[in-house]
Amino acid sequence: MTFERRGQQRYMSSDELARLLRERAAAGGSARNRLTGIVLAVRRDDVMAQVDMACGPHRIVSLMTREAADQLDLKPGDSATAVIKATTVVVERS
């Protein structure tokens, strides 16, 4: 994978991006849980965003960068899929 740097941003050619997407699609990914639902709320600050979703009886909350949320352009009422891949789960005594 090769990038071109322009200031603090990294750019990839469209051919390289297409190749990478084909390669990853063939691999299938390792996330096992995909929950389709409705966006309830999107809260943004200068750096981060919080997306709240209703996926059947489950409430899903995702924290992501503001830039990622802006690129997804999610709004309350939009349909979306939460792709869940948890590497760590912390359980505390109540």
Order of alpha helices (4+ residues) and beta strands (2+ residues): beta-beta-alpha-beta-beta-beta-alpha-beta
